[in-house]
Amino acid sequence: MSINSPYATSLVSTTYVPDLESIEPGLDLVAEIQRLRTTRKAVILAHYYQEPEIQDLADFVGDSLQLSQQAAKTDAEVIAFCGVHFMAETAKILSPGKKVVIPDMDAGCSLADRCPADQFAEWLKQYPDHEVVSYINCSAGVKALSTIICTSSNAVRVVESIPQEKKLVFAPDRHLGKWVLKQTGRDMVLWPGFCIVHEQFTAKRIAALKAKHPEAKLIAHPECDATVSQMADFVGSTAALLNYVAKDPANAFIVATEAGILHQMRQRRPSVELIPAPADSGCNCSLCPYMKLNSLEKLYLALRDLRPEITLDEEVRLRALKPVERMLALG
């Protein structure tokens, strides 16, 4: 998408590459990150799918919107968002006065990247009388084209808040859209996007795993295919899956989402058996390659150099803020 597009979002140069060779050999990265957190007046955010050492360093660990809201409430001058690009954009949407940096600008999102704002705008011309419900896992440009935003935890409530007579478009995740459709009975036009992590879970491989571990409960994210989610004992957002494991009396769980969440689950219940759902590719667990681009080295450089920085066009930011505020107004 051209930077001159009306749906352009980040204005940062995509040619920036973290200079890992500039890090002194033997540098205590944890100590330096702690020092820079103070001197930069920074808050460090880590999504549940980050590496354990990053989660353990963060001021807040959670889902993307929750993290952006928590950062907005702080008096920090810098937000270091260890997640993916759209998450850092959301932080900037809610905290325009704060500098937002991300350890690796190449940490994109397979779901968000499959829904470019300019292509989405062209596609929406087919549905001029539809309200647009967009999952928060999308770019600021797509948010700016939306009526209201939702998260995986409140998607059903958001859709149910829209009058029945209104026609709906749901984007960008087709699996979450189908799950919401099943819960609400609402007819919705779905943008055909998906997450490469959750797309890899198949009913066949999970059925084999359940047969091997009959005592284990299956918990799944609604971004999974319907053939998987309908097998699950519980379907919910990443935070909801974490809370379920923390509170449910079962002692074994098959977890059908990105394996980074297992770190927090183990902290909540150290004795529980956690079995990552196998990806169809044949590996024993599923990891997001974009989330794993972030590292302690890159976080240190982001705090040291305050780059790469997320900078949004103000008109796009304000348009993207409106559907987010509509969601937040629901409580």
N, C-alpha and C positions, 0 to 999 in steps of 0.2 A: 504494500500500500504506500503510495506516495506521501511524503510528509505534508504535501499541499492538500491532501484529501481532507474533506470536512470531518472525516471520522478518525483522523490521525490521533494517536494518543501520546505515547512517550516521545519526547523530543531529544532524548539522550542519544549520543552517537553509539551505534551498535558495533563500532570497530574497537571499542575499548577492550583490552585483554589484561586481566590481572597479572602483574609482573611478579610471578612467584620467585624468580631468581633474585629479586631485590630483598628478600627476607634473609636476614643474617643466619648462618648455620648455628644450630643450637639454641636459637631464640626460644624462650619460654612463651609459647603462643597464648596459653591460658592467662598467664600473668599480664601479658601485654594487652590482651583483649579486656581484661578487668580494668587495667589502667586507662585505656582509651575510652572505655564505657564512662568513666568518671570525667576525664578531661574533655571529652566531646559532649558531655551531658546527653548520652545516648541511652535508648532503650533497645534491648535485643529481643526480637521476636523469633520464635521457632515453631514451625508447623509440626504436627504430630509425625509427619513422614521424614523429618530430618534425621541425620545420624545421631545416635545417643549422646556423643560428646557435645554436639551443638545444643541438643535439648537440655542437657544438664547445665550449660552455661547461660541459657536464656533467662531473661526476666519473666517472660510469659511463654507458655507452651499451649497450643490449642489449634482450633480451626481458624480459617482465614479471616472471617468477619469478626469473630470474637477477639482475635489478636489486634485487628485494626481499631476496634472500639476501645480496647484496653490501652493501646498506645495513645489514642486521642485524649484520654483522660489524664495522661501524665503531663508533667511539665518538661519533658525531654525536648531537646532541640533537634535531635537526630533519631531517626528510626532505622535500625538495621534489621531488615526483614529477611530472615532465613527461610525462604519458601520459594515460590515461583513468581514470575513476572506479574500476572494479573493480581496476585495477592498484594504485592508492593504497590501496585496502582490503586487498589482499594484503600490502602493506608493513606496514600496521597490524597485521594478523594475526600477522606474524612479529616485529614490533617494537613491542609494546604500550607500552613505556616511552618511546618516542620520539614527538614531535609530528610528525604527517604532514600536509603541506599540498599542495594541488594548485592550479595557477594559475587554472583555470577549472572550477567545479563542474559546469558544463553539458557538460564533456567526457565524455560518456557513451560507450556502445558499442552499436552496432546489434545485435550478437549477444547481449550480456549483457542488454540492455534487453528483448529479445524473450522472455526467460525469467524473468518475475517470480517471486520465491521462493514467494509464496502460491499462485499458479497452478500452479507446478511441484509443490508439496506436494499439491495437490488431484489433479493428474494422476497422481502416483505411487501414489495409492491403488488404481489399476487393476493395479499390479504389486507387490504386497506381498512377494512372494518373490524379487524381483530385487535384485542388487547394483547400486548406482548409481555409474557412472563419469562424472565431470563434468570437462570441459575447463576449464582454469584461467580462461578468458575468461568468467567468470560472477561474479555478486555473492557477497558473503560469506554471504548468506542461502541461496543455492543450494548453496554449498560445505558449509554446515552440514547440508544434507539428503543429502549424498553419502557413499558408502562410501569412495571414494578419488578423488583428483584426478589429472589427467594434463596434460601439455603437448603441443604438436604434435610435439615431438621424441621424447617417450617414450610416447606414447599406445599404440603397438603393444605395447611391453614391459609397460605397466601392465595392459592387457587380458589379455595372455598370463600374467600372474602370478596371475590369478584362476582357480581350478579349473574345468575344463571343464563339470562338472555344474551350475555356478552359472548362473542366468539373469541377463542383463545389460540395463540401461538405459544409454544413452549420451546425454549432453546437454552443451551445448545446440546444437552445430553438426552439422547433418545431413550435410554434405559430409565433414567430418573423420571422422564416424562411419562413413560408407560406405567411406571410404578404409581405415580401420582394419579394418572388416569384411572387405574384400577381402584385406588382408594377413594376417589371422589366421584367417579362415574362421568366426569366432564369429558366432552369430546374436544380434543386439542390437536392442532397441526404441530407436528414435531420436526424440528431441525434435526437432520440425521447425524449428529455428533456422538462421540463416545470417548471414554478414557482408555488409553492403551493398557493400563494396569487392570482395571476391572473387566475389560472386554475379554481378557485372557482366561478368566475363570469359566469353566464349563461344567454342566450338570453331570456329564459322564465321569470326569475326573473327581469331582466332589463326591459323587455317589460311591465311588470306589474307596475314597478316603473315609467316608462315613461307615462303610462296611468294615473297614479296618479298625475304626475307633467308634464303636456303637455307643459308648458312654458319653461321647463328646457332643455338645450342642453346636450347631452351625449358626454363626452370626455373620450377616452380610451387609455391605453398603448398598443403598438403592441404585448406585451407578452400575451394579452388576446386571447381567441379562436376567430377564424374567424367569428363565428356566432354572437359574440359580437361586434368586430371591424367594421363589415359591417353595423351595426346599428348606429354607432357613427357619430356625426356631425364633429368630429375631432379626429384623431389618431396621437399620437406623444409620444416622450420620456417624462420623468418626467418633465424636464426643459421646454419642449415645451408645455406641458399641463399647467404648471404654467404661462407661457407667454401668452397662449391663454386666460386664465381666466382674466389676468391682462388687456388685450387689447380688448377683444370681448365685445360688448355692452350688451349682454344678462345679465340678473340679477339672473339667476339660472342655476346651472350646476349639472348634475349627474356625479360623478367622479369615473371612473372604473380603479383605481390603489390603491396602499397601502395608507391607510388613513393618514399617517404621513405628506403627502404633503399638507393637508388641512391647517396646521399651517401657511405655507408660503403663501398660497392662501389668507387666511384671512388677513394677513399682507398687501398684495398688494391691496385687495379690501374688506375692513371690512364690507361693507353693502351687499355683494353678498350672495345669498343662495347657500350653498354647500351641496350636498346630496351624501354621500358615497354610492357607489354601494353595494348592499347586496351580501354577500357570499352565496353560495348554501347550506352551513351548517346551515343557518338560522339566523345568527347574522346580525346586521344592518350595519356592516362595516367589512372591512377586514384588519387585522393587521399581519405583518410579525413577527412570534414569535422569530426569530433569531435576527432581528433588535432590538426588545424590550428587549433583554438580557442585553444590555448596560444600565448603570445607572450612576447617578452622583457619587455614592459611588465607583463604579468600575472605573470610569474615574479618580477620586481622587487617588485611589490606583495605577492605571497604571502610573500616573505622579509621585507619591511618590516613587514607587519601580522600575519604568521602566520595568515592567513586566505586562503581557506576551509580549515578543518581537517576531516580525516576522523576521526570519533570513533565507535567501534563499541560496541554493547551487549556487555558482557563475556561473557555466556552464549553469544551468537551467535558471538563471536570464538573462544571455546574449542571450540565445536562445529565451527566451520569449520577450526580448526587441526588437528584429528584426521585428517581425510582428506588434508590436505596432508602431515602427518608420515608417514602410511602410504606416500604416494608417495615421499617423500624417503628412507624406510627401504629402498627398493628399490635405492638407490645411483645 
